[in-house]
Amino acid sequence: MAKFDTHLPGTFCWPELSTTNWQQGKAFYTQLFNWGFDDQPIGEGVFYTMLQQDGLDIGAMYQMEAAQQESGMPSHWLNYIAVDDVDLMTEKAKKLNAEIICGPMNVGDAGKMSLMVEPGGAMFALWQGAEHPGARKLKEPGTMVWNELATRNANKSKAFYCDLFDWQVKDQDMQGMAYSLFFIRDQEEPVAGMMTMTDEWPEDIPAHWMIYFAVTDCDAYIEKAKNLGANICVEATDVPGVGRFSVITDPQGAVFSIIQSETP
């Protein structure tokens, strides 16, 4: 499969887990997906763990700071989007009413990033790769394959991302539910999806970007996740023309999805 040495601006390039229990979280994901890992020291007894497949970085995880845990922040996956110029794009996002949490900031010689919350309430990050482009493998079993925005204000979120990244939108009906696909201009393959959070969603769930990992057998991975202590939020569900997916909460509380695609 393809090895990524760079990522097209406006595409999702890196998943990162902030967890309340680094050791247990690492054990869960490496057993579930058969990932390798490389613990890189970033402080006394603190590591930034590169998650790997076939020796290539496909994501990362780290121990959440105590102050963040005390504030009530749950374990969570963060989605990074590739850009050519993080300074320029951060300023553009700010003018589009995004709240900049931190950055732009250099991450050693790996690259430069900024973290923000968009007007609809979802958090995401920008990444300008240097020595580290982001995930070296995507869209194959055990790696990030899809990113989906859940928002309570679809119009506000749609306008923000289209203005920031020059994404184009295609709205469609998916089993009676309004669903939007985002495209980079002149590209045929969508880069992300968006769904509206209805009144059926619990009020305490904020807008968020959901990460999907590709699997070859959705049902088998659900059973494996259960045996490793995960909770299943959405049982295996078929989406005609797309595949079979499930939403899972890991033992530390971070939510992610798996999907068995109908087509490669």
C-alpha positions in Angstrom: 0.0 0.0 0.0 1.0 3.6 -0.4 3.5 5.2 2.0 2.8 8.9 2.6 5.8 11.3 2.5 3.5 14.3 2.4 -0.2 15.2 2.7 -2.3 17.3 0.4 -3.3 20.6 2.2 -6.9 20.3 3.5 -6.7 16.6 4.2 -6.6 14.8 7.5 -3.1 13.7 8.2 -2.6 12.7 11.8 -4.7 11.2 14.7 -3.6 11.8 18.3 -5.0 10.4 21.5 -4.9 12.2 24.8 -5.7 9.7 27.5 -6.2 9.6 31.3 -4.2 6.4 31.6 -1.3 6.2 29.1 -0.2 2.6 30.0 -3.6 1.1 29.9 -4.6 3.1 26.8 -1.4 1.9 25.0 -2.2 -1.7 25.9 -5.7 -1.5 24.7 -5.0 0.0 21.2 -1.8 -2.0 20.5 -3.7 -5.2 21.3 -6.8 -4.2 19.4 -5.1 -3.1 16.2 -1.8 -5.0 16.6 0.0 -1.7 16.5 3.7 -1.3 17.3 4.9 1.6 19.3 7.8 3.9 19.9 7.8 5.7 23.3 9.6 9.1 22.8 10.5 10.9 26.1 9.0 14.4 26.4 9.6 14.9 30.1 10.4 13.1 33.3 8.5 9.8 33.1 6.3 11.3 30.3 6.2 10.0 26.7 4.8 10.8 23.3 4.1 7.4 21.9 4.3 6.9 18.2 1.7 4.3 17.2 3.0 2.2 14.3 2.1 -0.3 11.6 4.8 -2.1 9.8 7.3 0.2 11.5 5.7 3.3 10.1 4.0 6.0 12.3 0.2 6.1 11.8 -0.8 8.1 14.9 0.3 8.9 18.5 -0.9 9.1 22.1 0.2 10.6 25.4 -0.7 10.9 29.0 -3.2 13.8 29.7 -1.9 16.4 32.2 -3.3 16.2 35.7 -4.7 19.7 35.5 -6.7 18.8 32.4 -8.1 15.7 34.1 -9.0 17.8 37.2 -10.9 20.2 34.9 -13.0 17.3 33.7 -11.5 16.9 30.3 -12.2 13.3 29.0 -9.8 11.1 27.1 -10.2 12.0 23.4 -8.8 11.6 19.9 -7.7 14.8 18.1 -7.7 15.1 14.3 -5.0 17.1 12.5 -5.5 18.7 9.1 -2.5 19.3 6.8 -1.7 22.9 5.7 1.1 24.6 3.8 1.4 27.6 6.2 0.1 27.1 9.7 0.6 30.8 10.6 -1.5 32.0 7.7 -4.2 29.4 8.2 -4.4 30.1 12.0 -4.9 33.8 11.3 -7.5 33.0 8.7 -9.3 30.7 11.2 -9.3 33.4 13.8 -10.9 35.9 11.4 -13.6 33.2 10.7 -14.3 33.3 14.5 -12.4 30.2 15.6 -11.1 30.1 19.1 -7.3 29.5 19.0 -6.4 27.3 22.0 -2.7 27.2 21.4 -0.2 28.0 18.6 1.1 28.3 16.1 4.0 26.6 17.8 7.0 24.6 16.6 7.1 20.9 17.6 10.9 20.4 17.5 12.0 19.8 13.9 8.9 17.6 13.2 6.7 20.5 12.1 4.4 23.3 13.3 0.9 23.1 14.7 -2.0 25.1 16.2 -5.1 23.9 18.1 -8.5 25.5 17.8 -12.2 25.2 18.3 -14.3 26.2 15.3 -17.5 28.3 15.6 -19.7 25.1 15.7 -17.8 23.9 18.8 -15.6 21.1 17.4 -11.9 21.0 18.3 -9.2 20.2 15.7 -5.6 20.9 14.9 -3.6 22.2 11.9 -0.3 20.6 11.0 2.5 22.0 8.8 4.9 19.0 8.4 8.6 19.4 8.3 10.7 16.4 9.3 7.4 14.5 10.1 4.7 14.8 7.5 2.0 13.0 9.6 0.6 9.5 9.2 2.8 7.4 6.9 -0.1 5.1 6.1 -3.8 5.8 5.7 -7.0 4.2 4.4 -5.9 0.6 4.9 -6.7 -1.9 7.7 -5.6 -0.6 11.1 -5.2 3.0 10.0 -7.2 6.2 9.9 -9.7 6.0 7.0 -12.4 8.6 7.6 -13.1 11.7 9.6 -16.6 12.9 10.4 -17.9 16.1 12.0 -20.9 15.9 14.3 -22.3 19.4 14.9 -25.4 21.0 16.2 -25.1 23.9 13.7 -24.4 22.4 10.3 -24.7 25.7 8.4 -22.2 27.5 10.7 -19.7 24.6 10.6 -20.1 24.2 6.8 -19.4 27.8 6.2 -16.3 27.8 8.4 -14.6 24.8 6.8 -15.5 25.8 3.3 -14.1 29.3 3.9 -11.0 28.1 5.7 -9.9 25.2 3.4 -11.8 26.1 0.2 -13.7 22.8 0.6 -16.7 22.1 -1.6 -19.8 20.5 -0.2 -22.2 17.8 -1.5 -25.3 17.3 0.5 -27.0 13.9 0.3 -29.6 11.8 2.1 -28.2 8.8 4.0 -30.9 6.5 5.2 -33.3 9.4 5.9 -30.5 11.5 7.5 -29.0 14.6 6.0 -25.3 14.0 5.4 -22.7 16.3 3.8 -19.5 15.3 2.1 -16.5 17.7 1.9 -14.3 17.8 -1.2 -11.1 19.6 -2.0 -11.8 21.7 -5.2 -11.3 19.6 -8.3 -10.8 16.4 -6.3 -13.2 13.4 -6.8 -12.6 11.7 -3.5 -14.2 13.3 -0.4 -11.9 14.3 2.5 -14.5 14.2 5.3 -18.2 14.0 6.2 -20.6 15.9 8.4 -23.8 15.1 10.2 -26.2 17.2 12.3 -26.6 16.2 15.9 -30.3 16.0 16.5 -32.3 16.3 19.8 -31.8 12.6 20.3 -28.1 13.2 21.1 -27.4 13.8 24.8 -26.9 17.4 25.6 -23.6 16.9 27.3 -22.0 15.6 24.0 -20.3 18.6 22.3 -19.7 19.0 18.6 -16.7 16.9 17.6 -14.7 15.2 14.9 -15.0 11.4 14.9 -12.1 9.3 13.7 -12.7 6.0 11.9 -10.2 3.2 11.7 -10.4 0.7 8.9 -10.9 -3.0 9.8 -11.5 -6.1 7.8 -14.2 -7.6 10.0 -16.3 -5.1 12.0 -18.0 -7.8 14.2 -14.8 -9.5 15.1 -13.2 -6.2 16.2 -16.3 -5.4 18.3 -15.9 -8.6 20.2 -12.1 -8.0 20.5 -12.7 -4.5 21.8 -15.3 -5.8 24.3 -12.9 -8.4 25.6 -10.3 -5.6 26.1 -12.7 -3.6 28.3 -14.3 -1.3 25.7 -18.0 -0.2 25.6 -19.9 -0.3 22.4 -21.8 2.9 21.8 -23.2 1.9 18.4 -23.4 -1.8 17.6 -22.4 -3.0 14.1 -24.5 -1.1 11.6 -24.7 -1.4 7.8 -24.7 1.6 5.6 -25.6 0.5 2.0 -22.9 1.4 -0.5 -20.5 2.4 2.3 -19.9 -0.5 4.7 -20.4 -1.8 8.3 -19.4 0.4 11.2 -19.4 0.6 15.0 -18.8 3.4 17.5 -16.6 2.3 20.5 -15.6 3.9 23.8 -12.2 2.7 25.0 -11.6 1.8 28.6 -10.4 5.3 29.4 -13.4 7.0 27.8 -12.1 8.1 24.4 -14.6 7.5 21.5 -13.6 6.2 18.1 -15.2 4.3 15.2 -14.3 1.3 13.1 -15.5 0.6 9.6 -15.4 -2.4 7.3 -15.7 -0.8 3.9 -17.7 -2.4 1.1 -15.0 -1.5 -1.4 -11.2 -1.3 -0.9 
